[in-house]
Amino acid sequence: MVEGSVLTTGANGFEPHELRASALGEIHARPFAAISTPSRVLHFAFTSDAAGAERAVDDLVALCAARGLPTPDRSAKQIRVDLAPARLAFERHGEFLTYTWIFPGERKSFEPSPGFLQDPMRLIAQPGPLLAATDLHLLPAADAPEDVDTLFVGPTVAASSIDEGRAVVATDFMADTFGFVRILVADKSLSPSSAGALVQRLLEIETYRMLALIGLPMALRLSPSIRRTEAELPALLASMERDRGLAADRALLDRLTALATEVETGAAEGLFRLGATRAYHQLVVARLEAIKETRIPHHSTIGSFLDRRLTPAIRTCATIEQSQANLSSKIARIAELLRTRVDIELESQNADQIKQMAERVRLQLRLQQTVEGLSIAAITYYVSSVLHLLFEGAHGAGAQIDPDIATGAAVPFVFAVIAFVVWRIRHAHKE
């Protein structure tokens, strides 16, 4: 191996790609924070836009300045601040922000304590609507009760053994009196880094679960419109087969256009939310696989618990999304067929009109030819009359010319000349 073969950004005189440093740092952008046992973790997730995220960072900077702490990097996706006795981990995501308050050494009762739960977030202005609030207890297994069901108010408690028995996790996924979903982690042999990884994954499962489920109300709201459109399409197809004529086709095409507009409006409205639901559900599944849970007697695992309750909602969203795509495709095909039929009818009408126009042109041509024939006779008559007057004048002047005979003899020549001139004019027009 050649020494110095490993390149860093700008190493050995090479010009680095402008995004190389960002790509190298992205994989380490969200490291697991080591957490000692016992600890208590309060996790909050707020939906927010870009402007709200900037205001949240400004609040953190102001808080650090008030405490005499170093100013955090405003562009960082994750900011960690030591606010003794707690440690705060702030994260920015695409549509939400999270605040994770870690209290090392906290052994307070698992029962809710409202002051303790609400005090930390009072230090910072709320950046947006609250989506998730989680109260997680990381306790030694010896301090955790054997019957975890007594710690929760929900009718069903999910509990499982984690990472080959190194910990037990229990939760009911229900908000308590103060709005927090409580999670118990009984540590049997976790290292601080393993405990930190497990805690972060559990918090992400709860956050992404909530983010995935906020797409369900939109799916349910779009469902009646989709069902109505699906019910109307067969009637439109039957009407398309039954009714003929340009007026009927245009009316059907107008109705199809209105349906297409309604479907596309709903699809555009739900495009981001339903797509995000699918992505967040995949993240939940990935985090469940990462914690390596196994079933313990008399309890459902967290994965099976969520599968029974979360998966139907995700399938509903996916069905709505797929139905929108199918309807859009069907309406487009029907409209294309109808447009083709309208075009064919228009072409047929145009062909009939062209045929009628050709017949009229043919009649006009025959009439023109008739008129041309009459015009030759009329012009011959007028020219012959002029010649007759000339011959009479010459006869009166003493010329030995009979005007009548001369005029009669000139008529054939005049007719021939005029007919030749008319033929030349017609021939020039044809060319």
C-alpha positions as CSV (number, residue, x, y, z in Angstrom):
1,M,0.0,0.0,0.0
2,V,1.3,3.4,-0.9
3,E,1.6,5.8,2.0
4,G,-0.7,8.8,1.7
5,S,-3.1,7.1,-0.6
6,V,-6.1,8.1,1.5
7,L,-7.4,11.4,0.3
8,T,-9.2,14.0,2.3
9,T,-10.9,17.1,1.0
10,G,-8.4,18.9,-1.2
11,A,-5.6,16.4,-0.3
12,N,-2.5,16.0,-2.4
13,G,-3.4,19.0,-4.6
14,F,-6.5,17.5,-6.1
15,E,-9.4,19.9,-6.7
16,P,-12.3,18.4,-4.6
17,H,-15.9,18.3,-5.8
18,E,-17.9,21.2,-4.2
19,L,-20.2,18.7,-2.4
20,R,-17.5,16.2,-1.3
21,A,-17.2,17.5,2.2
22,S,-21.0,17.5,2.6
23,A,-21.2,14.0,1.3
24,L,-18.4,12.8,3.6
25,G,-20.1,14.5,6.7
26,E,-23.6,13.4,6.0
27,I,-23.1,9.8,7.2
28,H,-22.0,11.3,10.6
29,A,-24.6,14.0,10.7
30,R,-26.7,12.3,13.3
31,P,-24.5,10.3,15.7
32,F,-25.9,8.3,18.6
33,A,-25.4,10.1,21.9
34,A,-24.2,7.9,24.7
35,I,-26.7,7.7,27.5
36,S,-25.9,6.3,31.0
37,T,-28.3,4.3,33.0
38,P,-30.4,5.5,34.8
39,S,-31.7,8.5,32.7
40,R,-34.9,10.1,31.7
41,V,-35.5,11.4,28.2
42,L,-38.2,13.9,27.1
43,H,-38.7,14.1,23.4
44,F,-40.8,16.6,21.5
45,A,-41.5,16.8,17.7
46,F,-43.1,19.9,16.2
47,T,-44.1,20.4,12.6
48,S,-42.5,23.5,11.1
49,D,-41.6,25.2,7.8
50,A,-38.2,26.6,6.9
51,A,-39.0,30.0,8.5
52,G,-40.0,28.3,11.7
53,A,-36.8,26.3,11.8
54,E,-34.8,29.4,11.4
55,R,-36.6,31.0,14.3
56,A,-36.0,27.9,16.4
57,V,-32.3,28.1,15.8
58,D,-32.4,31.8,16.7
59,D,-34.0,30.9,20.0
60,L,-31.3,28.3,20.7
61,V,-28.6,30.8,19.9
62,A,-30.2,33.3,22.3
63,L,-30.5,30.6,25.0
64,C,-26.8,29.7,24.7
65,A,-25.9,33.4,24.8
66,A,-27.9,33.9,28.0
67,R,-26.2,30.9,29.6
68,G,-22.7,31.9,28.4
69,L,-22.4,28.9,26.2
70,P,-20.7,28.7,22.8
71,T,-22.8,29.8,19.9
72,P,-24.0,26.8,17.9
73,D,-23.6,26.5,14.1
74,R,-26.7,27.9,12.6
75,S,-26.4,25.7,9.5
76,A,-26.1,22.4,11.4
77,K,-28.9,19.9,11.2
78,Q,-28.2,18.7,14.7
79,I,-27.3,20.9,17.6
80,R,-26.2,19.6,21.0
81,V,-26.3,21.9,24.0
82,D,-25.3,21.1,27.6
83,L,-27.9,22.8,29.8
84,A,-27.1,21.3,33.2
85,P,-28.6,19.2,34.6
86,A,-30.0,18.3,31.1
87,R,-28.5,17.8,27.7
88,L,-30.5,19.1,24.7
89,A,-30.3,17.6,21.3
90,F,-32.0,19.7,18.6
91,E,-32.6,18.3,15.1
92,R,-33.9,19.9,11.9
93,H,-35.8,17.7,9.4
94,G,-37.7,18.5,6.2
95,E,-41.1,19.3,7.8
96,F,-40.5,18.9,11.5
97,L,-38.1,19.8,14.4
98,T,-37.2,17.6,17.4
99,Y,-36.0,18.5,20.9
100,T,-34.6,15.7,23.0
101,W,-33.9,16.5,26.7
102,I,-31.7,14.0,28.4
103,F,-31.5,13.9,32.2
104,P,-28.7,11.6,33.3
105,G,-29.1,9.9,36.7
106,E,-32.8,10.6,36.9
107,R,-34.5,8.0,39.0
108,K,-37.9,9.6,39.5
109,S,-41.0,7.6,39.7
110,F,-42.4,6.3,36.4
111,E,-45.6,8.1,37.3
112,P,-46.3,11.4,35.4
113,S,-44.8,14.5,36.9
114,P,-46.3,17.5,35.2
115,G,-43.8,20.1,36.3
116,F,-40.9,18.0,35.3
117,L,-42.4,17.3,31.9
118,Q,-43.3,20.8,30.9
119,D,-40.5,22.9,32.4
120,P,-37.8,22.1,29.8
121,M,-39.7,23.4,26.7
122,R,-40.6,26.6,28.5
123,L,-37.0,27.7,27.9
124,I,-37.7,27.9,24.2
125,A,-40.6,29.3,22.2
126,Q,-42.7,26.6,20.6
127,P,-41.7,26.5,16.9
128,G,-44.9,25.0,15.6
129,P,-47.8,22.6,16.3
130,L,-46.8,19.7,18.7
131,L,-46.9,16.4,16.9
132,A,-45.2,13.9,19.3
133,A,-44.3,14.1,23.0
134,T,-42.5,11.1,24.5
135,D,-41.4,10.4,28.1
136,L,-38.8,7.7,28.1
137,H,-37.3,6.1,31.3
138,L,-34.0,4.3,31.1
139,L,-33.8,2.3,34.3
140,P,-31.6,-0.6,35.6
141,A,-33.5,-3.9,35.2
142,A,-33.4,-4.3,39.0
143,D,-35.4,-1.0,39.5
144,A,-38.1,-1.9,36.9
145,P,-41.2,-3.8,38.1
146,E,-41.7,-7.3,36.9
147,D,-45.3,-6.6,35.8
148,V,-44.9,-3.7,33.3
149,D,-48.6,-3.7,32.6
150,T,-49.2,-1.9,35.9
151,L,-47.1,1.1,34.7
152,F,-49.4,2.0,31.8
153,V,-53.0,3.1,31.3
154,G,-53.5,1.6,27.9
155,P,-55.6,-1.5,27.4
156,T,-52.7,-3.3,25.6
157,V,-49.0,-3.0,26.4
158,A,-46.4,-4.0,23.9
159,A,-43.2,-5.3,25.5
160,S,-40.2,-7.1,24.0
161,S,-36.7,-8.3,24.6
162,I,-34.1,-6.2,22.8
163,D,-30.7,-7.2,21.3
164,E,-30.6,-10.8,22.6
165,G,-31.9,-9.9,26.1
166,R,-29.7,-7.0,26.8
167,A,-32.8,-4.8,27.6
168,V,-36.6,-4.9,27.8
169,V,-38.8,-2.2,26.2
170,A,-42.4,-1.6,27.1
171,T,-45.0,1.0,26.0
172,D,-48.7,1.3,25.4
173,F,-48.4,4.0,22.7
174,M,-51.1,6.0,24.4
175,A,-50.9,9.6,25.6
176,D,-51.1,9.9,29.3
177,T,-53.0,12.6,31.3
178,F,-50.4,15.2,30.3
179,G,-50.2,14.2,26.6
180,F,-47.0,12.1,26.7
181,V,-46.5,8.6,25.3
182,R,-44.4,6.8,28.0
183,I,-41.7,4.2,27.2
184,L,-39.9,2.1,29.7
185,V,-36.4,0.7,28.9
186,A,-35.2,-1.8,31.5
187,D,-31.4,-2.0,31.0
188,K,-29.9,-5.4,31.7
189,S,-26.4,-5.1,30.1
190,L,-26.4,-2.2,27.7
191,S,-23.3,-0.1,27.2
192,P,-23.9,3.7,27.2
193,S,-23.5,3.8,23.4
194,S,-25.9,0.9,22.9
195,A,-28.4,2.6,25.2
196,G,-28.1,5.8,23.3
197,A,-28.7,4.0,20.0
198,L,-31.7,2.2,21.4
199,V,-33.2,5.3,22.9
200,Q,-32.8,7.2,19.7
201,R,-34.4,4.5,17.6
202,L,-37.3,4.2,20.0
203,L,-37.9,7.9,19.8
204,E,-37.7,7.8,16.1
205,I,-40.2,5.0,15.9
206,E,-42.7,7.1,17.9
207,T,-42.0,10.3,15.9
208,Y,-42.2,8.6,12.4
209,R,-45.3,6.7,13.5
210,M,-47.1,10.0,14.2
211,L,-45.8,11.5,11.0
212,A,-47.0,8.5,9.0
213,L,-50.4,8.6,10.5
214,I,-51.1,12.3,9.8
215,G,-51.6,11.2,6.2
216,L,-54.7,9.1,7.1
217,P,-57.1,12.0,7.6
218,M,-56.3,13.3,4.2
219,A,-56.7,9.9,2.6
220,L,-60.1,9.5,4.3
221,R,-61.1,13.0,3.1
222,L,-60.2,12.2,-0.5
223,S,-61.9,8.8,-0.4
224,P,-65.5,9.9,-1.0
225,S,-64.5,11.9,-4.1
226,I,-62.6,8.8,-5.5
227,R,-65.5,6.5,-4.8
228,R,-67.9,8.9,-6.5
229,T,-65.7,9.1,-9.6
230,E,-65.3,5.3,-9.7
231,A,-69.1,4.9,-9.6
232,E,-69.7,7.5,-12.3
233,L,-67.2,6.2,-14.8
234,P,-69.2,3.0,-15.8
235,A,-72.3,5.2,-16.4
236,L,-70.2,7.5,-18.6
237,L,-68.9,4.5,-20.6
238,A,-72.4,3.2,-21.0
239,S,-73.6,6.6,-22.2
240,M,-70.6,6.8,-24.5
241,E,-71.7,3.5,-26.1
242,R,-75.4,4.4,-26.2
243,D,-75.4,8.1,-27.3
244,R,-74.0,9.1,-30.7
245,G,-73.5,12.4,-32.3
246,L,-71.2,15.3,-32.0
247,A,-73.3,17.1,-29.4
248,A,-73.5,14.1,-27.2
249,D,-69.8,13.4,-27.5
250,R,-68.9,16.9,-26.6
251,A,-71.1,16.8,-23.5
252,L,-69.4,13.5,-22.4
253,L,-66.0,15.0,-23.1
254,D,-66.9,18.1,-20.9
255,R,-67.9,15.8,-18.1
256,L,-64.8,13.7,-18.4
257,T,-62.7,16.8,-18.3
258,A,-64.4,17.9,-15.1
259,L,-63.8,14.5,-13.5
260,A,-60.1,14.6,-14.6
261,T,-59.8,18.0,-13.0
262,E,-61.3,16.8,-9.8
263,V,-59.1,13.7,-9.7
264,E,-55.9,15.6,-10.5
265,T,-56.7,18.3,-7.9
266,G,-57.0,15.6,-5.2
267,A,-53.9,13.9,-6.4
268,A,-51.9,17.2,-6.3
269,E,-53.3,17.9,-2.9
270,G,-52.3,14.5,-1.5
271,L,-49.1,14.0,-3.5
272,F,-46.7,15.1,-0.7
273,R,-48.6,13.9,2.3
274,L,-49.4,10.4,1.0
275,G,-45.9,10.0,-0.4
276,A,-44.5,11.1,3.0
277,T,-46.7,8.6,4.8
278,R,-45.2,5.8,2.7
279,A,-41.7,7.1,3.4
280,Y,-42.2,7.5,7.1
281,H,-43.7,4.0,7.4
282,Q,-40.6,2.6,5.8
283,L,-38.5,4.4,8.3
284,V,-40.6,2.9,11.2
285,V,-40.1,-0.6,9.7
286,A,-36.3,0.1,9.4
287,R,-36.0,1.2,13.0
288,L,-38.0,-1.8,14.2
289,E,-35.6,-4.1,12.4
290,A,-32.6,-2.2,13.9
291,I,-33.7,-2.8,17.6
292,K,-33.7,-6.6,17.1
293,E,-36.6,-7.3,19.3
294,T,-37.9,-10.8,20.3
295,R,-41.2,-11.7,22.0
296,I,-41.5,-12.1,25.7
297,P,-44.4,-14.2,27.2
298,H,-47.9,-12.7,27.4
299,H,-47.0,-9.6,25.4
300,S,-47.0,-8.5,21.8
301,T,-43.7,-7.1,20.4
302,I,-43.6,-3.5,19.4
303,G,-43.4,-4.5,15.8
304,S,-46.5,-6.8,15.9
305,F,-48.4,-4.2,17.9
306,L,-47.7,-1.5,15.3
307,D,-48.3,-3.9,12.4
308,R,-51.8,-4.5,13.6
309,R,-52.6,-0.8,14.1
310,L,-50.3,1.1,11.8
311,T,-50.3,-1.0,8.7
312,P,-54.0,-0.8,8.0
313,A,-53.8,3.0,8.0
314,I,-50.7,2.9,5.7
315,R,-52.5,0.5,3.4
316,T,-55.5,2.9,3.3
317,C,-53.2,5.8,2.3
318,A,-51.5,3.6,-0.3
319,T,-54.9,2.5,-1.7
320,I,-56.1,6.0,-2.1
321,E,-52.8,7.0,-3.8
322,Q,-53.0,4.1,-6.1
323,S,-56.7,4.7,-6.8
324,Q,-55.9,8.3,-7.8
325,A,-53.3,7.1,-10.2
326,N,-55.6,4.4,-11.7
327,L,-58.5,6.8,-12.1
328,S,-56.3,9.4,-13.7
329,S,-55.1,6.8,-16.2
330,K,-58.6,5.5,-16.9
331,I,-60.1,8.9,-17.5
332,A,-57.2,9.8,-19.7
333,R,-57.7,6.7,-21.9
334,I,-61.5,7.2,-22.0
335,A,-61.1,10.9,-22.9
336,E,-58.6,9.9,-25.6
337,L,-61.0,7.4,-27.1
338,L,-63.8,10.0,-27.0
339,R,-61.6,12.6,-28.6
340,T,-60.7,10.1,-31.4
341,R,-64.4,9.5,-32.0
342,V,-65.1,13.2,-32.1
343,D,-62.2,13.8,-34.5
344,I,-63.5,11.0,-36.8
345,E,-67.0,12.5,-36.8
346,L,-65.6,15.9,-37.5
347,E,-63.5,14.5,-40.4
348,S,-66.6,12.8,-41.7
349,Q,-68.5,16.0,-41.6
350,N,-65.6,17.8,-43.2
351,A,-65.5,15.2,-46.0
352,D,-69.3,15.7,-46.6
353,Q,-68.8,19.4,-46.7
354,I,-65.9,19.1,-49.1
355,K,-67.9,16.9,-51.3
356,Q,-70.8,19.4,-51.3
357,M,-68.3,22.2,-52.1
358,A,-66.9,20.2,-55.0
359,E,-70.4,19.7,-56.3
360,R,-71.1,23.4,-56.1
361,V,-67.8,24.1,-57.8
362,R,-68.6,21.7,-60.6
363,L,-72.0,23.4,-61.1
364,Q,-70.4,26.8,-61.0
365,L,-67.9,25.6,-63.7
366,R,-70.7,24.3,-65.9
367,L,-72.5,27.6,-65.4
368,Q,-69.4,29.5,-66.2
369,Q,-68.9,27.4,-69.4
370,T,-72.5,28.1,-70.4
371,V,-71.9,31.8,-69.7
372,E,-68.7,31.7,-71.8
373,G,-70.6,30.2,-74.7
374,L,-73.3,32.8,-74.5
375,S,-70.7,35.5,-74.1
376,I,-69.0,34.4,-77.4
377,A,-72.3,34.7,-79.2
378,A,-73.0,38.1,-77.6
379,I,-69.6,39.5,-78.4
380,T,-69.8,38.1,-81.9
381,Y,-73.2,39.9,-82.3
382,Y,-71.8,43.2,-81.0
383,V,-68.7,43.0,-83.2
384,S,-70.7,42.1,-86.2
385,S,-73.1,45.0,-85.5
386,V,-70.0,47.4,-85.4
387,L,-68.7,45.9,-88.7
388,H,-72.1,46.3,-90.3
389,L,-72.1,50.0,-89.4
390,L,-68.6,50.3,-90.9
391,F,-69.7,48.6,-94.1
392,E,-72.7,50.9,-94.4
393,G,-70.5,53.9,-93.9
394,A,-68.2,52.7,-96.6
395,H,-71.1,51.9,-99.0
396,G,-72.5,55.4,-98.5
397,A,-69.0,56.9,-99.3
398,G,-69.2,55.2,-102.7
399,A,-67.5,51.9,-102.1
400,Q,-68.8,48.9,-104.0
401,I,-69.7,47.0,-100.8
402,D,-73.0,45.4,-99.9
403,P,-73.2,45.9,-96.1
404,D,-75.4,42.9,-95.6
405,I,-73.3,40.5,-97.6
406,A,-70.1,41.8,-96.1
407,T,-71.5,41.5,-92.5
408,G,-72.7,38.0,-93.2
409,A,-69.3,37.0,-94.6
410,A,-67.5,38.5,-91.6
411,V,-69.6,36.8,-88.9
412,P,-67.8,33.4,-89.1
413,F,-64.4,35.0,-88.9
414,V,-65.4,37.2,-86.0
415,F,-66.9,34.1,-84.1
416,A,-63.7,32.1,-84.7
417,V,-61.4,34.9,-83.5
418,I,-63.5,35.5,-80.3
419,A,-63.7,31.8,-79.6
420,F,-59.9,31.5,-80.0
421,V,-59.3,34.4,-77.6
422,V,-61.7,32.9,-75.0
423,W,-59.9,29.6,-75.3
424,R,-56.5,31.2,-74.8
425,I,-57.7,33.0,-71.7
426,R,-59.2,29.7,-70.3
427,H,-56.0,27.9,-71.1
428,A,-53.9,30.5,-69.3
429,H,-56.1,30.2,-66.2
430,K,-55.6,26.4,-66.2
431,E,-51.9,26.9,-66.3
